[in-house]
Every structure is written in structure tokens, then in C-alpha cells.
Amino acid sequence: MSSLKAIVENLNDAQQCLLRAADAVPAQQWRAVPGEGQWSAGEVVCHLIIIERAILKSTDRLLQKAPKTLPFYKRFHIPMAIVEARMMRLKTPIPIESEMLRGKEEMLAELREVRERTLAFIEETTERDLSKYHMPHPFLGTLNTYEWFQLIASHEIRHTKQMKEIAARLPKAVAYLQK
């Protein structure tokens, strides 16, 4: 398990990388889909917002109860490196909410706000041992709370790669010089 300090650094680094990748997508192409069956940059950010909020909400609810003992064999899960590698494409169990799709700057500001809430939540719970609290993940197995926080960073790294792919596939604007 990573230290809490390392998790916070990973969260910050992952978001900075995503924001840099999003810079390569022009605001007027924020909702443009680069290909059949692919997400727009706006949909990627919407997905990240939805997932991080869901993790925070579930974690907050989980911490309201006493931790349950988890059998040793259930503590094993797929490594976060697999999440980050983006070797397999998975369909999200939580659909994109189209009403959340807005302009680029507004959505990126919302993504930053959600991360600020995550970091504040981590700060508020530093005195507790959150490794005793576990929740199942639909693909990875059962994760403790610290692993869920690391998953947020790993998930963002995964989608940073997707954001770069989107930016590369979008049509480039061509400027014409007039003489």
C-alpha cells in the first residue's frame, strides 16, 4: 500500500497531466467525437467527475459504519498498473450524464473542484486507519479506502492517455494567410 503522502502526490500529478493533455483539445472541439464509438474530451472529463464523486460518496458512507473484517483471500485485486496501462477497454457501469456536458473551462473547473473535495476528505480523515474499510470494485476486486484513493489517480492516468488520443485524432484547424 502506498503512503498517504504518495497517494496525494499521485492525485496531484495525475490531474496536472490530464489538464496538460486537455490543453491540446481546442474549446470548440471539446464535444467533438474523434471516431465511431469513441468519447469526446468532454465525455472523458464528465466520466472522471462522475467516478470520483461516486468514490467519495461511497467512501463517506462506508466510514459512517464500523469496519468489517475482510478474509485474507479477498484482499487480492488486480494491480493499479493494469488500470493505468489501458490495455483493455472496459465499459463503465456508470453512464455519462449528458446534462453534465458543458464548455471546456467550466468542466475542467468542476474536475478541479471535485479533486479539492477529495483532498479535503483525505485531510479530514488522516487520523483514522482507512485500510480497515473495504469496498468491491466491479473489475478489480475488493479495495481498501487507500487503494480507492489511488484508483482515482490511476483512473485519471488511464484517461489522460485517452485524452491524448482524442487530441491527436481531432481534425486540425488550418489557418489561411491572405496576401
BALOBA-1460 file (C-alpha; in Angstrom, 3 decimals):
// residues 179
<rec num="1" residu="m" x="0.000" y="0.000" z="0.000"/>
<rec num="2" residu="s" x="1.252" y="3.463" z="-0.855"/>
<rec num="3" residu="s" x="1.686" y="6.022" z="1.855"/>
<rec num="4" residu="l" x="-0.983" y="8.674" z="2.113"/>
<rec num="5" residu="k" x="1.561" y="11.324" z="1.108"/>
<rec num="6" residu="a" x="2.390" y="9.345" z="-2.052"/>
<rec num="7" residu="i" x="-1.311" y="8.946" z="-2.863"/>
<rec num="8" residu="v" x="-1.867" y="12.704" z="-2.559"/>
<rec num="9" residu="e" x="1.166" y="13.329" z="-4.795"/>
<rec num="10" residu="n" x="-0.191" y="10.804" z="-7.315"/>
<rec num="11" residu="l" x="-3.587" y="12.518" z="-7.287"/>
<rec num="12" residu="n" x="-1.986" y="15.913" z="-7.901"/>
<rec num="13" residu="d" x="0.388" y="14.637" z="-10.597"/>
<rec num="14" residu="a" x="-2.347" y="12.693" z="-12.400"/>
<rec num="15" residu="q" x="-4.616" y="15.710" z="-12.553"/>
<rec num="16" residu="q" x="-1.840" y="18.004" z="-13.789"/>
<rec num="17" residu="c" x="-1.051" y="15.543" z="-16.583"/>
<rec num="18" residu="l" x="-4.715" y="15.307" z="-17.554"/>
<rec num="19" residu="l" x="-5.078" y="19.095" z="-17.607"/>
<rec num="20" residu="r" x="-1.998" y="19.391" z="-19.852"/>
<rec num="21" residu="a" x="-3.459" y="16.759" z="-22.195"/>
<rec num="22" residu="a" x="-6.790" y="18.615" z="-22.220"/>
<rec num="23" residu="d" x="-4.949" y="21.786" z="-23.279"/>
<rec num="24" residu="a" x="-4.345" y="20.117" z="-26.654"/>
<rec num="25" residu="v" x="-8.105" y="19.921" z="-27.312"/>
<rec num="26" residu="p" x="-9.482" y="23.228" z="-28.613"/>
<rec num="27" residu="a" x="-12.546" y="24.524" z="-26.761"/>
<rec num="28" residu="q" x="-14.608" y="24.437" z="-29.975"/>
<rec num="29" residu="q" x="-13.838" y="20.708" z="-30.338"/>
<rec num="30" residu="w" x="-14.462" y="19.815" z="-26.671"/>
<rec num="31" residu="r" x="-17.597" y="17.833" z="-27.521"/>
<rec num="32" residu="a" x="-16.368" y="16.525" z="-30.876"/>
<rec num="33" residu="v" x="-16.158" y="12.745" z="-31.132"/>
<rec num="34" residu="p" x="-12.930" y="11.702" z="-32.883"/>
<rec num="35" residu="g" x="-14.372" y="8.467" z="-34.261"/>
<rec num="36" residu="e" x="-17.207" y="5.963" z="-34.233"/>
<rec num="37" residu="g" x="-17.963" y="4.671" z="-30.731"/>
<rec num="38" residu="q" x="-15.389" y="6.947" z="-29.081"/>
<rec num="39" residu="w" x="-15.806" y="9.602" z="-26.418"/>
<rec num="40" residu="s" x="-15.248" y="13.300" z="-26.809"/>
<rec num="41" residu="a" x="-12.839" y="15.088" z="-24.469"/>
<rec num="42" residu="g" x="-15.870" y="16.471" z="-22.625"/>
<rec num="43" residu="e" x="-17.257" y="12.976" z="-22.101"/>
<rec num="44" residu="v" x="-13.918" y="11.780" z="-20.700"/>
<rec num="45" residu="v" x="-13.873" y="14.615" z="-18.151"/>
<rec num="46" residu="c" x="-17.556" y="14.050" z="-17.354"/>
<rec num="47" residu="h" x="-16.763" y="10.377" z="-16.669"/>
<rec num="48" residu="l" x="-13.859" y="11.310" z="-14.391"/>
<rec num="49" residu="i" x="-16.063" y="13.711" z="-12.425"/>
<rec num="50" residu="i" x="-18.840" y="11.128" z="-12.041"/>
<rec num="51" residu="i" x="-16.480" y="8.364" z="-10.900"/>
<rec num="52" residu="e" x="-14.548" y="10.496" z="-8.416"/>
<rec num="53" residu="r" x="-17.800" y="11.814" z="-6.909"/>
<rec num="54" residu="a" x="-19.161" y="8.262" z="-6.649"/>
<rec num="55" residu="i" x="-16.000" y="7.059" z="-4.896"/>
<rec num="56" residu="l" x="-16.137" y="9.969" z="-2.446"/>
<rec num="57" residu="k" x="-19.826" y="9.421" z="-1.707"/>
<rec num="58" residu="s" x="-19.384" y="5.667" z="-1.202"/>
<rec num="59" residu="t" x="-16.285" y="6.147" z="0.944"/>
<rec num="60" residu="d" x="-18.033" y="8.710" z="3.122"/>
<rec num="61" residu="r" x="-20.953" y="6.315" z="3.620"/>
<rec num="62" residu="l" x="-18.589" y="3.424" z="4.348"/>
<rec num="63" residu="l" x="-16.753" y="5.364" z="7.050"/>
<rec num="64" residu="q" x="-20.008" y="6.028" z="8.903"/>
<rec num="65" residu="k" x="-20.070" y="2.353" z="9.919"/>
<rec num="66" residu="a" x="-17.659" y="0.154" z="11.818"/>
<rec num="67" residu="p" x="-15.119" y="-1.598" z="9.559"/>
<rec num="68" residu="k" x="-15.800" y="-5.208" z="8.685"/>
<rec num="69" residu="t" x="-13.131" y="-7.880" z="8.720"/>
<rec num="70" residu="l" x="-12.187" y="-8.994" z="5.242"/>
<rec num="71" residu="p" x="-10.901" y="-12.534" z="4.657"/>
<rec num="72" residu="f" x="-7.270" y="-12.635" z="3.548"/>
<rec num="73" residu="y" x="-8.034" y="-14.102" z="0.119"/>
<rec num="74" residu="k" x="-10.401" y="-11.210" z="-0.678"/>
<rec num="75" residu="r" x="-7.624" y="-8.664" z="-0.186"/>
<rec num="76" residu="f" x="-6.050" y="-9.547" z="-3.513"/>
<rec num="77" residu="h" x="-7.001" y="-7.448" z="-6.501"/>
<rec num="78" residu="i" x="-5.802" y="-6.539" z="-9.956"/>
<rec num="79" residu="p" x="-2.828" y="-4.138" z="-9.702"/>
<rec num="80" residu="m" x="-3.309" y="-0.439" z="-10.435"/>
<rec num="81" residu="a" x="-0.650" y="-0.677" z="-13.160"/>
<rec num="82" residu="i" x="-3.198" y="-2.638" z="-15.224"/>
<rec num="83" residu="v" x="-5.677" y="0.226" z="-14.823"/>
<rec num="84" residu="e" x="-3.079" y="2.777" z="-15.922"/>
<rec num="85" residu="a" x="-1.841" y="0.693" z="-18.869"/>
<rec num="86" residu="r" x="-5.180" y="0.941" z="-20.692"/>
<rec num="87" residu="m" x="-4.533" y="-2.385" z="-22.369"/>
<rec num="88" residu="m" x="-8.149" y="-3.429" z="-22.022"/>
<rec num="89" residu="r" x="-11.092" y="-1.202" z="-22.773"/>
<rec num="90" residu="l" x="-13.903" y="-1.586" z="-20.315"/>
<rec num="91" residu="k" x="-17.437" y="-0.293" z="-20.433"/>
<rec num="92" residu="t" x="-18.235" y="1.919" z="-17.473"/>
<rec num="93" residu="p" x="-21.032" y="0.678" z="-15.215"/>
<rec num="94" residu="i" x="-21.969" y="4.328" z="-14.588"/>
<rec num="95" residu="p" x="-23.289" y="6.062" z="-17.725"/>
<rec num="96" residu="i" x="-22.327" y="9.564" z="-18.838"/>
<rec num="97" residu="e" x="-24.883" y="12.176" z="-17.857"/>
<rec num="98" residu="s" x="-25.358" y="14.316" z="-20.968"/>
<rec num="99" residu="e" x="-26.642" y="17.288" z="-18.941"/>
<rec num="100" residu="m" x="-23.187" y="17.450" z="-17.318"/>
<rec num="101" residu="l" x="-21.528" y="18.116" z="-20.677"/>
<rec num="102" residu="r" x="-20.692" y="21.805" z="-20.840"/>
<rec num="103" residu="g" x="-17.909" y="24.025" z="-22.062"/>
<rec num="104" residu="k" x="-14.279" y="23.055" z="-21.650"/>
<rec num="105" residu="e" x="-13.252" y="25.574" z="-18.988"/>
<rec num="106" residu="e" x="-16.403" y="25.003" z="-16.929"/>
<rec num="107" residu="m" x="-15.907" y="21.235" z="-16.931"/>
<rec num="108" residu="l" x="-12.200" y="21.441" z="-16.092"/>
<rec num="109" residu="a" x="-13.031" y="23.795" z="-13.208"/>
<rec num="110" residu="e" x="-15.558" y="21.255" z="-11.941"/>
<rec num="111" residu="l" x="-12.968" y="18.483" z="-12.202"/>
<rec num="112" residu="r" x="-10.577" y="20.583" z="-10.101"/>
<rec num="113" residu="e" x="-13.326" y="21.222" z="-7.520"/>
<rec num="114" residu="v" x="-14.035" y="17.512" z="-7.180"/>
<rec num="115" residu="r" x="-10.322" y="16.866" z="-6.628"/>
<rec num="116" residu="e" x="-10.201" y="19.597" z="-3.981"/>
<rec num="117" residu="r" x="-13.051" y="17.812" z="-2.164"/>
<rec num="118" residu="t" x="-11.182" y="14.505" z="-2.425"/>
<rec num="119" residu="l" x="-8.017" y="16.046" z="-0.989"/>
<rec num="120" residu="a" x="-10.027" y="17.749" z="1.780"/>
<rec num="121" residu="f" x="-11.663" y="14.393" z="2.596"/>
<rec num="122" residu="i" x="-8.247" y="12.751" z="2.807"/>
<rec num="123" residu="e" x="-7.001" y="15.563" z="5.050"/>
<rec num="124" residu="e" x="-10.058" y="15.242" z="7.336"/>
<rec num="125" residu="t" x="-9.506" y="11.503" z="7.778"/>
<rec num="126" residu="t" x="-5.714" y="11.399" z="8.255"/>
<rec num="127" residu="e" x="-6.080" y="10.411" z="11.910"/>
<rec num="128" residu="r" x="-8.084" y="7.288" z="11.022"/>
<rec num="129" residu="d" x="-6.784" y="3.981" z="9.700"/>
<rec num="130" residu="l" x="-8.774" y="3.672" z="6.485"/>
<rec num="131" residu="s" x="-7.095" y="0.424" z="5.459"/>
<rec num="132" residu="k" x="-9.701" y="-1.438" z="7.530"/>
<rec num="133" residu="y" x="-12.544" y="-0.225" z="5.295"/>
<rec num="134" residu="h" x="-13.138" y="-2.136" z="2.059"/>
<rec num="135" residu="m" x="-15.449" y="-1.867" z="-0.935"/>
<rec num="136" residu="p" x="-15.698" y="-4.060" z="-4.012"/>
<rec num="137" residu="h" x="-14.749" y="-2.714" z="-7.426"/>
<rec num="138" residu="p" x="-16.674" y="-4.194" z="-10.394"/>
<rec num="139" residu="f" x="-13.498" y="-5.192" z="-12.280"/>
<rec num="140" residu="l" x="-10.531" y="-5.067" z="-9.899"/>
<rec num="141" residu="g" x="-11.710" y="-6.892" z="-6.779"/>
<rec num="142" residu="t" x="-12.057" y="-5.557" z="-3.245"/>
<rec num="143" residu="l" x="-10.065" y="-2.413" z="-2.443"/>
<rec num="144" residu="n" x="-9.428" y="-0.693" z="0.859"/>
<rec num="145" residu="t" x="-10.046" y="3.045" z="1.109"/>
<rec num="146" residu="y" x="-6.428" y="3.996" z="0.411"/>
<rec num="147" residu="e" x="-6.485" y="1.804" z="-2.677"/>
<rec num="148" residu="w" x="-9.677" y="3.555" z="-3.786"/>
<rec num="149" residu="f" x="-7.910" y="6.914" z="-3.484"/>
<rec num="150" residu="q" x="-5.003" y="5.546" z="-5.529"/>
<rec num="151" residu="l" x="-7.517" y="4.221" z="-8.052"/>
<rec num="152" residu="i" x="-8.740" y="7.782" z="-8.632"/>
<rec num="153" residu="a" x="-5.203" y="8.758" z="-9.687"/>
<rec num="154" residu="s" x="-4.672" y="5.593" z="-11.752"/>
<rec num="155" residu="h" x="-8.050" y="6.062" z="-13.435"/>
<rec num="156" residu="e" x="-7.103" y="9.626" z="-14.347"/>
<rec num="157" residu="i" x="-3.769" y="8.430" z="-15.774"/>
<rec num="158" residu="r" x="-5.673" y="5.929" z="-17.890"/>
<rec num="159" residu="h" x="-7.953" y="8.607" z="-19.261"/>
<rec num="160" residu="t" x="-5.071" y="11.034" z="-19.815"/>
<rec num="161" residu="k" x="-3.854" y="8.580" z="-22.438"/>
<rec num="162" residu="q" x="-7.329" y="8.623" z="-23.953"/>
<rec num="163" residu="m" x="-7.367" y="12.444" z="-23.918"/>
<rec num="164" residu="k" x="-4.069" y="12.482" z="-25.833"/>
<rec num="165" residu="e" x="-5.534" y="10.049" z="-28.381"/>
<rec num="166" residu="i" x="-8.589" y="12.288" z="-28.793"/>
<rec num="167" residu="a" x="-6.439" y="15.388" z="-29.315"/>
<rec num="168" residu="a" x="-4.367" y="13.570" z="-31.943"/>
<rec num="169" residu="r" x="-7.445" y="12.310" z="-33.835"/>
<rec num="170" residu="l" x="-9.421" y="15.544" z="-33.966"/>
<rec num="171" residu="p" x="-9.233" y="17.496" z="-37.202"/>
<rec num="172" residu="k" x="-6.666" y="20.258" z="-37.040"/>
<rec num="173" residu="a" x="-7.752" y="23.797" z="-37.776"/>
<rec num="174" residu="v" x="-5.947" y="25.285" z="-40.724"/>
<rec num="175" residu="a" x="-5.245" y="28.982" z="-40.838"/>
<rec num="176" residu="y" x="-5.008" y="30.607" z="-44.243"/>
<rec num="177" residu="l" x="-2.835" y="33.644" z="-44.785"/>
<rec num="178" residu="q" x="-4.255" y="36.279" z="-47.053"/>
<rec num="179" residu="k" x="-1.943" y="38.341" z="-49.191"/>
